[in-house]
Amino acid sequence: MDDLVITVDEAAQKLRVSRWTLYTLIRSNQLRTIKIGRRRLVPVDALAECVDNLKAVA
């Protein structure tokens, strides 16, 4: 079964950006996340959405 959510570090690796840049995307509502307890996780489909939105702006 494929992962439904990944950690912030894993998302940063997949997008090839730093954690700082990833948190900037989260704070600016360009990347959807969920919280489970104290953990912030990124839905895998949110990565594709984020890239599509960034392409539309570029």
Protein Blocks (a to p, Z undefined) as FASTA:
>chain_A
ZZfbdcfklmmmmnopafklmmmmmmnopaccddehjbccddfklmmmmmmmmmmmZZ
